[in-house]
């Protein structure tokens, strides 16, 4: 246990699962209960109020539920989705995926630095190129990497513009950066390519950054500005090795996130023994604490 973590015991998890109708499994497409009813119940769990406080202070929090992965799948999904409602309204982002929770397994055929790959995934904002990225990202660990890699990383963006040189700040404020394209997505708005890394508009996302921008072609001044930004973020990075049953909650308006490289010889591991997470998203709402 560390200063970023709150623990919820098995009895509390059981009561949460019993309070709400159990989902059929990870394919659940939406939370079937009213937001008001769910949050009224969750407000009575002090550990969740503590987690919400940590989230506000640091931009991330870990909710430890060590007994949850051993429970039946419908109980896991019900309890996990209810508990994430303490932070934000669950949203489904991928149109082609009908479930709220996306599976993050290990795919050896994927580019190593991308989602589900085996390499390090650079710090980034999920859906950096969308008009309204999710306010919250949820990463629930079912199985850590048995080779000891794949730790999550987070870095604060608060006050980042003041840590940059004037020239870098000016360059990164220009809408000249491109990453991918928004297509087939729900609840995140349209494509905003090209976009500024330092967002001068009042969108709630002051920094729109992905380490993938370092790999694109830029003039020398722009490349140097991106490197300066990335160096500062690296100095701010916290490494979080998630254990089974731990839920990492990220406020994308305050932090970027990524992943350390997975352990060696992933190809020698059976698929059902490799790192396995569930990935969800939330939209902001009034806090439990106020």
C-alpha contacts under 8 A as a table, 3 or more apart, distances in Angstrom:
res1	aa1	res2	aa2	distance
1	X	5	X	6.09
1	X	6	X	7.67
2	X	5	X	5.52
4	X	54	X	6.87
4	X	60	X	7.65
4	X	61	X	5.41
4	X	62	X	5.96
5	X	51	X	7.46
5	X	61	X	6.12
5	X	62	X	4.57
5	X	63	X	5.80
5	X	64	X	6.71
6	X	47	X	6.20
6	X	48	X	7.90
6	X	50	X	7.16
6	X	51	X	6.26
6	X	61	X	7.93
6	X	62	X	6.39
6	X	63	X	5.16
6	X	64	X	5.99
7	X	47	X	6.93
7	X	63	X	5.81
7	X	64	X	4.49
7	X	65	X	6.16
8	X	12	X	6.51
8	X	13	X	6.88
8	X	47	X	6.61
8	X	63	X	7.15
8	X	64	X	6.12
8	X	65	X	5.45
9	X	12	X	5.54
9	X	13	X	6.41
9	X	65	X	6.60
9	X	66	X	7.96
9	X	67	X	7.66
10	X	13	X	5.05
10	X	14	X	6.04
10	X	65	X	7.39
10	X	67	X	5.98
10	X	68	X	7.38
11	X	14	X	5.05
11	X	15	X	6.27
12	X	15	X	5.10
12	X	16	X	6.25
13	X	16	X	5.13
13	X	17	X	6.28
13	X	65	X	7.76
13	X	68	X	7.48
13	X	79	X	6.33
14	X	17	X	5.16
14	X	18	X	6.14
14	X	75	X	7.97
14	X	79	X	7.78
15	X	18	X	5.04
15	X	19	X	6.03
16	X	19	X	5.20
16	X	20	X	6.77
16	X	78	X	8.00
16	X	79	X	5.74
16	X	82	X	7.37
17	X	20	X	5.74
17	X	21	X	7.52
17	X	22	X	6.76
17	X	75	X	5.69
17	X	76	X	7.85
17	X	78	X	5.70
17	X	79	X	4.87
18	X	21	X	7.16
18	X	22	X	7.64
20	X	33	X	7.65
20	X	78	X	7.17
21	X	78	X	7.47
22	X	74	X	5.67
22	X	75	X	6.27
22	X	77	X	7.77
22	X	78	X	5.40
23	X	26	X	7.88
23	X	28	X	6.29
23	X	74	X	5.17
23	X	75	X	7.43
23	X	77	X	6.37
23	X	78	X	5.53
24	X	27	X	7.25
24	X	28	X	6.57
24	X	74	X	5.44
25	X	28	X	6.02
25	X	73	X	5.82
25	X	74	X	4.91
25	X	77	X	6.15
26	X	73	X	7.57
26	X	74	X	7.73
26	X	77	X	6.15
26	X	99	X	6.76
26	X	100	X	7.68
26	X	101	X	6.31
27	X	98	X	7.01
27	X	99	X	4.57
27	X	100	X	7.15
27	X	101	X	7.32
28	X	31	X	7.52
28	X	98	X	7.71
28	X	99	X	5.12
28	X	100	X	6.14
28	X	101	X	7.73
29	X	92	X	7.51
29	X	98	X	5.45
29	X	99	X	4.24
29	X	100	X	5.17
30	X	90	X	7.61
30	X	91	X	7.73
30	X	92	X	7.66
30	X	99	X	7.36
30	X	100	X	6.20
31	X	81	X	7.25
31	X	82	X	8.00
31	X	90	X	7.24
33	X	37	X	7.12
33	X	38	X	6.74
34	X	37	X	5.37
34	X	38	X	6.26
35	X	38	X	5.22
35	X	39	X	6.09
35	X	85	X	7.57
35	X	89	X	7.23
36	X	39	X	5.35
36	X	40	X	6.05
37	X	40	X	5.23
37	X	41	X	6.45
38	X	41	X	5.38
38	X	42	X	6.27
38	X	82	X	6.87
38	X	85	X	7.17
39	X	42	X	4.89
39	X	43	X	5.99
39	X	85	X	6.76
39	X	86	X	6.12
39	X	288	X	7.15
40	X	43	X	5.38
40	X	44	X	7.39
41	X	44	X	5.83
41	X	45	X	7.82
42	X	45	X	5.50
42	X	48	X	7.27
42	X	83	X	7.30
42	X	86	X	6.38
42	X	288	X	7.77
43	X	46	X	7.29
43	X	48	X	7.49
43	X	49	X	6.95
43	X	86	X	7.76
43	X	288	X	5.47
43	X	289	X	7.69
45	X	48	X	5.64
45	X	49	X	6.83
46	X	49	X	5.07
46	X	50	X	6.25
47	X	50	X	4.99
47	X	51	X	6.20
48	X	51	X	4.88
48	X	52	X	6.10
48	X	83	X	7.83
48	X	86	X	6.88
49	X	52	X	5.06
49	X	53	X	6.24
49	X	288	X	6.30
49	X	289	X	6.22
50	X	53	X	5.06
50	X	54	X	6.32
51	X	54	X	5.07
51	X	55	X	6.13
51	X	61	X	5.94
51	X	62	X	7.32
51	X	63	X	6.94
52	X	55	X	4.98
52	X	56	X	6.27
52	X	61	X	7.65
52	X	86	X	7.60
52	X	87	X	6.73
52	X	287	X	7.65
52	X	288	X	7.54
52	X	289	X	7.74
53	X	56	X	5.16
53	X	57	X	6.27
53	X	289	X	7.89
54	X	57	X	5.04
54	X	58	X	5.87
54	X	59	X	7.36
54	X	60	X	6.77
54	X	61	X	5.77
55	X	58	X	5.43
55	X	59	X	4.71
55	X	60	X	4.59
55	X	61	X	5.20
55	X	249	X	7.49
55	X	250	X	7.38
55	X	251	X	7.02
56	X	59	X	5.69
56	X	60	X	7.64
58	X	61	X	7.52
58	X	156	X	7.66
58	X	254	X	7.69
59	X	156	X	7.13
59	X	250	X	6.05
59	X	251	X	5.06
59	X	252	X	7.53
59	X	253	X	7.76
59	X	254	X	5.03
59	X	255	X	5.71
60	X	248	X	7.09
60	X	249	X	5.43
60	X	250	X	4.53
60	X	251	X	6.06
60	X	255	X	7.45
61	X	248	X	5.94
61	X	249	X	5.32
61	X	250	X	6.89
62	X	246	X	6.46
62	X	247	X	5.47
62	X	248	X	4.57
62	X	249	X	6.20
63	X	246	X	5.71
63	X	247	X	5.03
63	X	248	X	6.55
63	X	249	X	7.77
64	X	245	X	6.07
64	X	246	X	4.43
64	X	247	X	6.30
65	X	68	X	5.52
65	X	245	X	4.89
65	X	246	X	5.79
65	X	247	X	7.67
66	X	69	X	7.04
66	X	244	X	6.45
66	X	245	X	4.49
66	X	246	X	6.73
67	X	70	X	5.76
67	X	71	X	7.01
67	X	245	X	6.72
68	X	71	X	5.37
68	X	76	X	5.96
68	X	245	X	5.79
69	X	72	X	7.89
69	X	76	X	6.77
69	X	142	X	6.18
69	X	244	X	6.96
69	X	245	X	5.73
71	X	75	X	6.31
71	X	76	X	6.23
72	X	75	X	5.39
72	X	76	X	6.35
73	X	76	X	4.99
73	X	77	X	6.18
74	X	77	X	5.26
74	X	78	X	6.05
75	X	78	X	5.18
75	X	79	X	5.94
76	X	79	X	5.36
76	X	80	X	5.84
77	X	80	X	5.21
77	X	81	X	5.91
78	X	81	X	5.40
78	X	82	X	6.05
79	X	82	X	5.18
79	X	83	X	6.02
80	X	83	X	5.14
80	X	84	X	6.20
81	X	84	X	5.24
81	X	85	X	6.43
81	X	90	X	7.67
82	X	85	X	5.18
82	X	86	X	7.38
83	X	86	X	5.62
83	X	87	X	7.99
84	X	87	X	5.62
84	X	88	X	6.61
84	X	89	X	7.95
84	X	90	X	7.53
84	X	138	X	7.72
84	X	282	X	8.00
85	X	88	X	5.16
85	X	89	X	5.62
85	X	90	X	6.67
86	X	287	X	7.61
86	X	288	X	6.76
87	X	136	X	7.72
87	X	282	X	7.49
87	X	284	X	7.11
87	X	285	X	7.43
87	X	287	X	7.19
88	X	135	X	7.88
88	X	136	X	6.81
88	X	282	X	4.69
88	X	283	X	4.92
88	X	284	X	4.79
88	X	285	X	5.71
89	X	282	X	5.04
89	X	283	X	5.03
89	X	284	X	6.52
89	X	285	X	6.84
90	X	100	X	7.35
90	X	280	X	7.51
90	X	281	X	5.91
90	X	282	X	4.46
90	X	283	X	6.54
91	X	100	X	6.71
91	X	187	X	7.20
91	X	280	X	7.79
91	X	281	X	5.71
91	X	282	X	5.43
91	X	283	X	6.78
92	X	95	X	7.59
92	X	98	X	7.58
92	X	99	X	7.05
92	X	100	X	5.07
92	X	101	X	7.93
92	X	186	X	6.69
92	X	187	X	7.38
92	X	280	X	7.87
92	X	281	X	7.08
93	X	100	X	7.97
93	X	185	X	5.35
93	X	186	X	4.61
93	X	187	X	6.12
93	X	188	X	7.14
93	X	281	X	7.57
94	X	97	X	5.23
94	X	98	X	7.53
94	X	184	X	6.44
94	X	185	X	4.88
94	X	186	X	6.13
95	X	98	X	6.80
95	X	184	X	5.40
95	X	185	X	5.33
95	X	186	X	6.00
96	X	184	X	7.04
97	X	102	X	7.83
99	X	102	X	6.89
100	X	280	X	6.44
100	X	281	X	7.98
101	X	278	X	5.95
101	X	279	X	5.54
101	X	280	X	5.07
102	X	278	X	5.58
102	X	279	X	4.92
102	X	280	X	6.39
103	X	276	X	7.41
103	X	277	X	6.18
103	X	278	X	4.85
103	X	279	X	6.25
104	X	115	X	7.44
104	X	116	X	5.73
104	X	276	X	5.81
104	X	277	X	4.94
104	X	278	X	5.73
104	X	279	X	6.60
105	X	116	X	5.68
105	X	274	X	7.18
105	X	275	X	6.07
105	X	276	X	4.68
105	X	277	X	6.42
106	X	116	X	4.84
106	X	117	X	5.97
106	X	118	X	6.70
106	X	271	X	7.57
106	X	274	X	6.38
106	X	275	X	6.33
106	X	276	X	7.17
107	X	110	X	5.58
107	X	116	X	5.58
107	X	117	X	5.78
107	X	118	X	7.49
108	X	112	X	7.94
108	X	117	X	6.39
108	X	118	X	6.76
108	X	266	X	7.90
108	X	267	X	7.19
109	X	117	X	7.58
110	X	114	X	7.02
110	X	115	X	7.88
110	X	116	X	6.67
110	X	117	X	5.08
110	X	118	X	7.92
111	X	114	X	5.57
111	X	117	X	5.70
111	X	118	X	7.95
112	X	116	X	7.95
112	X	117	X	4.32
112	X	118	X	4.93
112	X	119	X	4.32
112	X	120	X	7.08
112	X	121	X	7.79
113	X	117	X	5.92
113	X	118	X	7.04
113	X	119	X	4.96
113	X	120	X	5.34
113	X	121	X	4.60
113	X	122	X	7.18
114	X	117	X	5.32
114	X	119	X	7.70
114	X	121	X	5.93
115	X	121	X	7.27
118	X	150	X	8.00
118	X	261	X	6.19
118	X	262	X	5.33
118	X	266	X	7.67
119	X	260	X	7.12
119	X	261	X	4.37
119	X	262	X	6.04
120	X	150	X	7.69
120	X	258	X	7.67
120	X	259	X	5.45
120	X	260	X	4.54
120	X	261	X	3.98
120	X	262	X	7.24
121	X	258	X	5.16
121	X	259	X	4.79
121	X	260	X	6.46
121	X	261	X	7.33
122	X	210	X	6.96
122	X	211	X	5.00
122	X	212	X	7.09
122	X	257	X	7.65
122	X	258	X	5.18
122	X	259	X	6.69
123	X	153	X	7.48
123	X	154	X	7.24
123	X	155	X	7.58
123	X	209	X	7.81
123	X	210	X	5.90
123	X	211	X	5.62
123	X	256	X	5.60
123	X	257	X	4.83
123	X	258	X	4.46
123	X	259	X	7.64
124	X	128	X	7.53
124	X	208	X	7.94
124	X	209	X	5.56
124	X	210	X	3.90
124	X	211	X	6.06
124	X	256	X	5.12
124	X	257	X	5.51
124	X	258	X	6.28
125	X	128	X	5.13
125	X	208	X	6.34
125	X	209	X	5.98
125	X	210	X	6.09
125	X	252	X	6.52
125	X	256	X	5.40
125	X	257	X	6.84
126	X	133	X	6.72
126	X	134	X	7.51
126	X	137	X	7.96
126	X	252	X	7.83
127	X	130	X	5.44
127	X	133	X	5.45
127	X	134	X	7.74
127	X	182	X	7.89
127	X	188	X	7.86
128	X	133	X	6.64
128	X	179	X	7.68
128	X	208	X	5.61
128	X	209	X	6.56
128	X	210	X	7.14
129	X	178	X	7.50
129	X	179	X	6.41
129	X	180	X	7.29
129	X	181	X	6.87
129	X	182	X	6.75
129	X	191	X	5.94
129	X	192	X	5.58
129	X	193	X	5.95
129	X	194	X	7.90
129	X	195	X	7.13
129	X	208	X	7.87
130	X	133	X	5.73
130	X	182	X	6.28
130	X	188	X	5.95
130	X	189	X	5.89
130	X	190	X	5.63
130	X	191	X	4.95
130	X	192	X	5.74
131	X	188	X	6.25
131	X	189	X	4.90
131	X	190	X	5.54
131	X	191	X	6.29
131	X	192	X	5.86
132	X	187	X	7.60
132	X	188	X	4.51
132	X	189	X	5.34
132	X	190	X	7.92
132	X	203	X	7.79
133	X	188	X	5.20
133	X	189	X	7.78
134	X	137	X	6.89
134	X	188	X	6.56
134	X	252	X	7.27
134	X	281	X	6.07
134	X	282	X	5.90
134	X	283	X	5.81
135	X	251	X	5.88
135	X	252	X	5.45
135	X	253	X	6.53
135	X	281	X	7.63
135	X	282	X	6.03
135	X	283	X	5.17
135	X	284	X	5.96
136	X	249	X	6.91
136	X	250	X	5.47
136	X	251	X	4.79
136	X	252	X	5.82
136	X	281	X	5.55
136	X	282	X	4.74
136	X	283	X	6.26
136	X	284	X	7.37
137	X	249	X	6.01
137	X	250	X	5.11
137	X	251	X	6.73
137	X	252	X	7.07
137	X	279	X	7.36
137	X	280	X	5.91
137	X	281	X	4.66
137	X	282	X	6.39
138	X	247	X	6.79
138	X	248	X	5.77
138	X	249	X	4.86
138	X	250	X	6.42
138	X	278	X	7.86
138	X	279	X	5.64
138	X	280	X	4.85
138	X	281	X	5.87
138	X	282	X	7.80
139	X	247	X	5.65
139	X	248	X	5.06
139	X	249	X	6.66
139	X	277	X	6.45
139	X	278	X	5.80
139	X	279	X	4.91
139	X	280	X	6.65
140	X	245	X	6.88
140	X	246	X	5.89
140	X	247	X	4.27
140	X	248	X	6.27
140	X	277	X	5.43
140	X	278	X	5.08
140	X	279	X	6.57
141	X	144	X	6.51
141	X	242	X	6.45
141	X	243	X	6.35
141	X	244	X	5.10
141	X	245	X	5.65
141	X	246	X	5.58
141	X	247	X	6.38
141	X	276	X	6.40
141	X	277	X	4.52
141	X	278	X	6.59
142	X	243	X	7.88
142	X	244	X	4.93
142	X	245	X	5.92
142	X	246	X	7.93
142	X	275	X	7.92
142	X	276	X	5.58
142	X	277	X	5.45
142	X	278	X	7.37
143	X	243	X	7.13
143	X	244	X	5.18
143	X	273	X	7.78
143	X	274	X	7.34
143	X	275	X	5.28
143	X	276	X	4.94
143	X	277	X	6.77
144	X	148	X	7.62
144	X	150	X	7.59
144	X	242	X	6.68
144	X	243	X	5.85
144	X	244	X	6.20
144	X	274	X	7.47
144	X	275	X	4.79
144	X	276	X	6.49
144	X	277	X	7.99
145	X	148	X	5.40
145	X	149	X	5.71
145	X	150	X	6.21
145	X	262	X	6.86
145	X	263	X	7.09
145	X	274	X	5.76
145	X	275	X	4.28
145	X	276	X	7.76
146	X	149	X	7.67
146	X	263	X	7.80
146	X	273	X	7.40
146	X	274	X	6.78
146	X	275	X	7.15
147	X	262	X	7.24
147	X	263	X	4.58
147	X	264	X	6.69
147	X	266	X	7.80
148	X	262	X	7.22
148	X	263	X	5.65
149	X	260	X	6.61
149	X	261	X	5.91
149	X	262	X	4.07
149	X	263	X	4.42
150	X	241	X	7.39
150	X	259	X	5.78
150	X	260	X	4.84
150	X	261	X	5.29
150	X	262	X	4.33
150	X	263	X	7.08
150	X	275	X	7.73
151	X	239	X	6.45
151	X	240	X	5.55
151	X	241	X	4.25
151	X	242	X	6.40
151	X	259	X	5.68
151	X	260	X	5.19
151	X	261	X	7.68
151	X	262	X	7.86
152	X	239	X	5.97
152	X	240	X	5.03
152	X	241	X	6.04
152	X	242	X	7.03
152	X	257	X	7.15
152	X	258	X	5.84
152	X	259	X	4.49
152	X	260	X	6.30
153	X	237	X	6.41
153	X	238	X	5.56
153	X	239	X	4.53
153	X	240	X	5.81
153	X	257	X	5.43
153	X	258	X	5.08
153	X	259	X	5.52
153	X	260	X	6.97
154	X	237	X	5.48
154	X	238	X	5.36
154	X	239	X	6.73
154	X	240	X	7.85
154	X	255	X	6.26
154	X	256	X	5.59
154	X	257	X	4.33
154	X	258	X	6.51
155	X	233	X	5.98
155	X	234	X	7.41
155	X	236	X	5.27
155	X	237	X	4.41
155	X	238	X	6.28
155	X	255	X	5.31
155	X	256	X	5.38
155	X	257	X	6.47
156	X	233	X	7.39
156	X	236	X	6.45
156	X	237	X	7.47
156	X	254	X	5.77
156	X	255	X	4.35
156	X	256	X	6.55
157	X	160	X	5.20
157	X	206	X	7.95
157	X	207	X	6.73
157	X	233	X	7.66
157	X	253	X	7.93
157	X	254	X	5.56
157	X	255	X	5.45
157	X	256	X	7.11
158	X	254	X	5.98
158	X	255	X	7.72
159	X	162	X	5.56
159	X	163	X	6.88
160	X	163	X	5.20
160	X	164	X	6.74
161	X	164	X	5.47
161	X	169	X	6.36
161	X	198	X	7.38
162	X	165	X	7.83
163	X	232	X	7.68
164	X	168	X	6.16
164	X	169	X	5.88
164	X	228	X	7.31
164	X	229	X	6.91
165	X	168	X	5.30
165	X	169	X	6.10
166	X	169	X	5.05
166	X	170	X	6.14
167	X	170	X	5.16
167	X	171	X	6.32
167	X	225	X	7.63
168	X	171	X	5.18
168	X	172	X	6.01
168	X	222	X	7.70
168	X	224	X	7.73
168	X	225	X	4.54
168	X	226	X	7.67
168	X	228	X	7.42
168	X	229	X	7.94
169	X	172	X	5.30
169	X	173	X	6.16
169	X	198	X	7.50
169	X	225	X	7.69
170	X	173	X	5.30
170	X	174	X	6.99
171	X	174	X	5.61
171	X	221	X	7.96
171	X	222	X	6.42
171	X	225	X	6.89
172	X	175	X	7.87
172	X	196	X	6.03
172	X	197	X	5.24
172	X	198	X	5.61
172	X	222	X	7.64
172	X	225	X	6.93
172	X	226	X	7.54
173	X	196	X	5.10
173	X	197	X	6.05
173	X	198	X	4.75
173	X	199	X	6.36
173	X	200	X	7.02
174	X	195	X	7.42
174	X	196	X	4.98
174	X	197	X	7.54
174	X	198	X	7.82
175	X	194	X	5.51
175	X	195	X	4.19
175	X	196	X	3.94
175	X	197	X	7.53
176	X	194	X	5.14
176	X	195	X	5.77
176	X	196	X	6.16
177	X	193	X	7.01
177	X	194	X	4.97
177	X	195	X	5.24
177	X	196	X	6.14
177	X	197	X	7.19
177	X	213	X	7.59
178	X	193	X	5.36
178	X	194	X	4.88
178	X	195	X	6.59
178	X	213	X	7.67
179	X	193	X	7.17
179	X	194	X	7.97
179	X	212	X	7.63
179	X	213	X	7.05
181	X	191	X	6.39
181	X	193	X	7.33
182	X	185	X	6.75
182	X	190	X	6.52
182	X	191	X	4.92
183	X	191	X	7.83
185	X	188	X	6.88
186	X	189	X	7.23
192	X	195	X	6.03
195	X	208	X	7.97
196	X	199	X	5.60
196	X	208	X	7.05
197	X	207	X	5.51
197	X	208	X	4.66
197	X	209	X	5.60
198	X	206	X	5.83
198	X	207	X	4.86
198	X	208	X	6.44
199	X	202	X	7.79
199	X	203	X	7.80
199	X	205	X	6.83
199	X	206	X	4.90
199	X	207	X	5.88
199	X	208	X	6.97
200	X	206	X	7.01
201	X	206	X	7.88
202	X	205	X	7.67
202	X	206	X	7.84
203	X	206	X	7.32
204	X	253	X	6.14
205	X	208	X	6.65
205	X	252	X	7.46
205	X	253	X	4.97
205	X	254	X	8.00
206	X	253	X	6.96
207	X	253	X	7.72
209	X	213	X	7.65
209	X	256	X	7.88
210	X	213	X	5.91
211	X	214	X	5.66
211	X	215	X	7.74
211	X	230	X	7.44
212	X	215	X	5.50
212	X	216	X	7.15
213	X	216	X	5.32
213	X	226	X	7.76
214	X	223	X	7.08
214	X	226	X	6.65
214	X	227	X	7.27
218	X	221	X	7.96
218	X	222	X	5.86
218	X	223	X	5.58
219	X	222	X	5.48
219	X	223	X	6.16
220	X	223	X	5.11
220	X	224	X	6.10
221	X	224	X	5.15
221	X	225	X	6.22
222	X	225	X	5.03
222	X	226	X	6.26
223	X	226	X	5.19
223	X	227	X	6.21
224	X	227	X	5.02
224	X	228	X	6.10
225	X	228	X	5.09
225	X	229	X	6.29
226	X	229	X	5.10
226	X	230	X	6.11
227	X	230	X	4.99
227	X	231	X	6.03
228	X	231	X	5.20
228	X	232	X	6.44
229	X	232	X	5.28
229	X	233	X	6.32
230	X	233	X	5.01
230	X	234	X	6.14
231	X	234	X	5.12
231	X	235	X	6.46
232	X	235	X	5.20
232	X	236	X	6.53
233	X	236	X	5.03
233	X	237	X	6.21
234	X	237	X	5.14
242	X	246	X	6.10
242	X	247	X	7.95
242	X	248	X	7.86
243	X	246	X	5.67
250	X	255	X	6.95
250	X	257	X	7.98
251	X	254	X	5.59
251	X	255	X	6.18
252	X	255	X	5.21
252	X	256	X	6.25
262	X	266	X	7.66
263	X	266	X	6.73
265	X	268	X	5.53
265	X	269	X	7.34
266	X	269	X	5.39
266	X	274	X	7.42
267	X	270	X	7.61
269	X	273	X	6.24
269	X	274	X	6.38
270	X	273	X	5.44
270	X	274	X	6.80
271	X	274	X	5.53
286	X	290	X	7.20
287	X	290	X	5.41
